[in-house]
Amino acid sequence: MNKNFRDATIFYRFFDRKSEVVNIFLHGWGCDHKSLMFSNKAVSGSCLFVDFPPFGRSSKDIRDWTIFTYANMVISLCQHLNIKKFNLIGHSFGGRVAIIMAAVCKAQTNKLVLVDSAGLKPKRKPSYYLKVWTYKFKKKFGMDTSKCGSTDYLALPENMRKIFTSVVNTHLDDFLPFITAETLIVFGEEDDVTPVYMAKKLNKKIKNSKLLLLPGCGHFCFIDKRLEFVAALKNFLN
């Protein structure tokens, strides 16, 4: 189904609308709702899956969105569907949205699951600052900067690059102490996108939280160790 929000059409799928608490699954950047669809049969109760623009079947052409726009989008969808209580399950980029919602919508948030979640200020290596300096130098002197940036950045159309830059440069560390919902943090031990030190910081700053590290897993731990992930999710949510 679709819902209009600002300049976009949002695609979503809502299963079993009868339960009081709805499980809301929020996918990572570059993915769509199908990446987490297997969870529909793993947990009990209603499940809502959303495609974040410009991914999946949602609008491709959006402008001037921030991470807070994405969070407001999901909140607006909850109001539209009359969802008053929810569990939030966010992977990577979806974790950013889940952190904001859990901190702002305390009364509505029942439980929170952060899976290889992004959103924290990273520890930068010297190579990062060298890349930034190179980009600024080339831009200042009119040189070609089309190949400057991460793989995710370069894969985006021009209108999305500004949004991507805004998202990755918005750090949500200060939101963590305001989260009161019981929280499960699941990370792959070999995650090189959102490293384990981020998982430990989430665990330290979110008071009512517990940490599960899955060995032999990268940034998509729910794929690398699906059985273990599903068991942990079922046990926590059910």
Backbone torsions as a table, in degrees:
resi	resn	phi	psi	omega
1	MET	NA	164.2	-177.0
2	ASN	-125.6	151.3	172.7
3	LYS	-140.9	138.1	177.6
4	ASN	-84.1	137.0	176.2
5	PHE	-146.2	119.9	-176.3
6	ARG	52.5	-121.1	-177.4
7	ASP	-97.1	18.8	-172.7
8	ALA	-132.3	155.9	169.2
9	THR	-105.6	123.7	-175.5
10	ILE	-102.4	124.8	176.3
11	PHE	-93.1	137.3	177.9
12	TYR	-147.2	160.0	174.3
13	ARG	-128.8	130.4	-174.7
14	PHE	-124.9	115.2	-176.6
15	PHE	-107.3	138.7	173.9
16	ASP	50.4	78.0	-171.6
17	ARG	-80.0	15.1	-170.1
18	LYS	-91.3	-25.1	-173.0
19	SER	-76.0	153.2	-177.2
20	GLU	-69.7	-37.7	179.0
21	VAL	-106.9	125.7	-176.9
22	VAL	-102.3	133.4	175.2
23	ASN	-85.7	116.1	-179.1
24	ILE	-105.6	118.8	-177.1
25	PHE	-102.5	126.6	-173.8
26	LEU	-121.0	113.4	-171.7
27	HIS	-80.7	170.8	-179.2
28	GLY	-85.2	168.4	179.8
29	TRP	-63.0	134.0	-179.9
30	GLY	84.8	-6.8	178.0
31	CYS	-104.7	-169.4	172.2
32	ASP	-145.5	-173.9	-173.1
33	HIS	-61.1	-24.6	-176.3
34	LYS	-67.1	-21.4	-179.1
35	SER	-63.8	-25.4	-178.6
36	LEU	-114.4	8.0	-175.0
37	MET	-61.9	-27.4	-180.0
38	PHE	-59.1	-23.5	-177.7
39	SER	-70.7	-16.2	-178.4
40	ASN	-58.4	-35.8	-179.2
41	LYS	-93.8	-6.8	-176.8
42	ALA	-89.2	-25.9	-177.1
43	VAL	-117.1	157.5	179.3
44	SER	-91.3	154.5	176.3
45	GLY	93.0	-174.6	-177.2
46	SER	-69.9	146.0	178.9
47	CYS	-133.6	131.6	178.0
48	LEU	-117.9	127.3	178.5
49	PHE	-119.0	134.4	-173.7
50	VAL	-125.6	142.4	170.3
51	ASP	-97.8	117.2	175.3
52	PHE	-75.8	130.9	173.6
53	PRO	-61.4	138.5	11.0
54	PRO	-101.3	29.4	-171.7
55	PHE	-101.1	163.1	179.2
56	GLY	62.1	-133.1	-176.2
57	ARG	-103.8	12.9	174.4
58	SER	-86.2	170.7	-176.0
59	SER	-57.0	143.4	179.6
60	LYS	-92.0	-28.8	-172.8
61	ASP	-105.0	93.1	176.2
62	ILE	-123.3	156.8	-176.7
63	ARG	-141.0	142.6	173.4
64	ASP	63.1	29.3	173.5
65	TRP	-81.8	151.5	171.6
66	THR	-123.6	177.4	177.1
67	ILE	-62.5	-28.7	178.9
68	PHE	-73.4	-29.2	173.8
69	THR	-64.1	-42.7	178.3
70	TYR	-62.3	-42.6	179.0
71	ALA	-63.9	-44.2	177.8
72	ASN	-62.8	-32.6	177.3
73	MET	-60.9	-46.1	-179.4
74	VAL	-68.8	-39.5	177.4
75	ILE	-61.9	-42.3	178.1
76	SER	-62.6	-39.3	178.8
77	LEU	-65.7	-39.6	177.0
78	CYS	-60.9	-42.2	178.4
79	GLN	-65.0	-40.5	179.2
80	HIS	-62.1	-37.8	-177.3
81	LEU	-93.7	3.7	179.1
82	ASN	59.8	39.9	176.2
83	ILE	-88.7	117.0	-175.1
84	LYS	-105.0	-15.9	-179.9
85	LYS	-143.9	136.0	-176.5
86	PHE	-149.4	156.2	165.3
87	ASN	-102.0	136.8	-179.9
88	LEU	-108.3	126.5	177.2
89	ILE	-124.3	108.0	-173.8
90	GLY	-122.6	129.7	176.0
91	HIS	-103.5	128.8	173.9
92	SER	52.9	-110.9	177.1
93	PHE	-57.2	-39.9	177.6
94	GLY	-61.0	-28.2	175.7
95	GLY	-65.8	-34.8	175.9
96	ARG	-58.0	-49.3	-179.2
97	VAL	-63.1	-42.0	-179.1
98	ALA	-63.9	-38.4	179.0
99	ILE	-61.8	-46.8	179.9
100	ILE	-62.2	-47.2	-178.2
101	MET	-63.1	-42.1	-178.9
102	ALA	-65.5	-33.2	179.8
103	ALA	-78.2	-34.5	-175.7
104	VAL	-89.8	-39.1	-176.6
105	CYS	-104.8	61.3	-175.4
106	LYS	-61.0	-44.0	-176.1
107	ALA	-66.0	-30.6	-177.2
108	GLN	-87.4	-22.3	-175.1
109	THR	-84.3	115.7	179.0
110	ASN	-84.8	-56.3	178.0
111	LYS	-140.8	158.3	-177.3
112	LEU	-131.2	132.5	175.3
113	VAL	-124.2	118.8	179.2
114	LEU	-108.7	116.4	-174.6
115	VAL	-111.3	111.2	-176.9
116	ASP	44.8	47.6	-170.5
117	SER	-72.5	139.3	170.4
118	ALA	-92.1	178.6	174.9
119	GLY	123.5	-17.3	-178.8
120	LEU	-94.3	154.8	178.4
121	LYS	-68.1	121.7	-175.7
122	PRO	-80.2	159.4	171.6
123	LYS	-84.0	113.6	-175.2
124	ARG	-84.8	139.2	175.1
125	LYS	-93.6	159.1	179.2
126	PRO	-54.1	-32.8	-179.4
127	SER	-62.1	-31.4	178.4
128	TYR	-64.6	-47.5	-178.3
129	TYR	-67.5	-30.1	175.3
130	LEU	-65.3	-41.5	178.0
131	LYS	-64.1	-41.4	179.1
132	VAL	-63.6	-44.1	180.0
133	TRP	-62.7	-42.3	179.8
134	THR	-61.5	-43.8	178.9
135	TYR	-61.4	-47.3	-178.7
136	LYS	-64.5	-37.7	178.9
137	PHE	-64.0	-47.9	-179.3
138	LYS	-63.7	-40.7	-179.2
139	LYS	-65.5	-40.7	-178.7
140	LYS	-63.0	-36.7	-176.0
141	PHE	-103.0	18.0	173.2
142	GLY	70.1	24.5	-179.7
143	MET	-87.4	165.9	-177.8
144	ASP	-68.9	121.6	178.7
145	THR	-114.4	12.0	-174.4
146	SER	-65.2	-21.1	-178.9
147	LYS	-105.0	11.0	178.2
148	CYS	-91.0	127.0	179.2
149	GLY	133.4	169.4	179.9
150	SER	-72.8	169.6	178.2
151	THR	-60.8	-43.3	178.6
152	ASP	-61.3	-41.5	-178.9
153	TYR	-64.9	-47.5	-176.3
154	LEU	-68.3	-23.5	-179.4
155	ALA	-78.6	-10.2	-174.9
156	LEU	-90.5	150.2	170.6
157	PRO	-67.8	163.3	-173.5
158	GLU	-56.2	-40.5	-176.5
159	ASN	-67.1	-23.0	-178.5
160	MET	-91.1	-15.7	-176.1
161	ARG	-66.5	-38.4	177.4
162	LYS	-64.1	-40.1	179.1
163	ILE	-65.9	-44.9	179.6
164	PHE	-60.3	-44.4	179.3
165	THR	-61.4	-42.3	178.3
166	SER	-62.1	-42.9	-177.5
167	VAL	-63.9	-50.5	-174.3
168	VAL	-71.9	-20.0	179.6
169	ASN	-97.0	5.8	174.7
170	THR	-100.7	109.9	-176.2
171	HIS	-98.3	136.2	-171.0
172	LEU	-108.6	18.6	-178.3
173	ASP	-53.1	-40.2	-175.7
174	ASP	-71.8	-12.7	178.8
175	PHE	-81.0	-23.9	-170.6
176	LEU	-59.2	-43.3	-179.1
177	PRO	-64.1	-16.6	-178.5
178	PHE	-89.1	-3.6	178.3
179	ILE	-83.6	123.3	-177.7
180	THR	-112.7	-12.4	-178.5
181	ALA	-69.0	147.7	173.4
182	GLU	-59.4	130.7	-169.8
183	THR	-128.7	136.2	172.6
184	LEU	-112.9	126.4	179.6
185	ILE	-111.0	117.5	-177.4
186	VAL	-119.3	119.4	-179.2
187	PHE	-132.3	149.9	169.9
188	GLY	-80.2	134.9	-177.3
189	GLU	-64.0	-23.4	-177.7
190	GLU	-106.9	20.8	178.7
191	ASP	-65.8	120.8	178.8
192	ASP	-106.5	2.2	176.1
193	VAL	-92.8	-52.2	172.1
194	THR	-121.4	90.0	-172.2
195	PRO	-62.8	166.7	-175.3
196	VAL	-59.7	-30.2	180.0
197	TYR	-61.0	-27.8	176.1
198	MET	-70.0	-40.7	177.7
199	ALA	-60.1	-42.6	-179.1
200	LYS	-67.9	-34.8	178.0
201	LYS	-69.5	-41.0	175.2
202	LEU	-57.2	-45.4	-179.2
203	ASN	-63.3	-37.2	-179.1
204	LYS	-73.3	-40.1	-173.0
205	LYS	-86.2	-24.5	176.9
206	ILE	-95.1	110.9	-168.9
207	LYS	-58.5	-51.6	-174.3
208	ASN	-94.8	61.1	-174.8
209	SER	-131.9	157.6	173.0
210	LYS	-135.8	151.7	-172.1
211	LEU	-113.8	133.1	174.9
212	LEU	-124.4	116.0	176.7
213	LEU	-103.0	126.3	-178.9
214	LEU	-100.4	116.8	-178.1
215	PRO	-68.6	148.8	176.8
216	GLY	73.3	16.6	-176.5
217	CYS	-118.0	148.9	175.1
218	GLY	-103.0	-142.3	-174.1
219	HIS	-72.6	-16.4	177.2
220	PHE	-113.9	64.5	-175.6
221	CYS	-63.5	-27.0	-179.5
222	PHE	-73.0	-13.2	173.6
223	ILE	-96.0	-44.9	-178.5
224	ASP	-62.0	-38.8	-179.7
225	LYS	-131.7	65.5	-172.7
226	ARG	-62.0	-43.8	-177.6
227	LEU	-61.7	-44.6	179.4
228	GLU	-65.9	-39.8	-179.9
229	PHE	-65.3	-46.8	-179.4
230	VAL	-60.7	-42.5	179.5
231	ALA	-61.4	-43.1	180.0
232	ALA	-66.7	-39.8	-179.8
233	LEU	-65.1	-46.6	179.4
234	LYS	-61.1	-46.1	-178.5
235	ASN	-63.0	-38.0	-177.0
236	PHE	-76.4	-44.1	-174.0
237	LEU	-84.9	-32.6	-174.1
238	ASN	-89.6	NA	NA
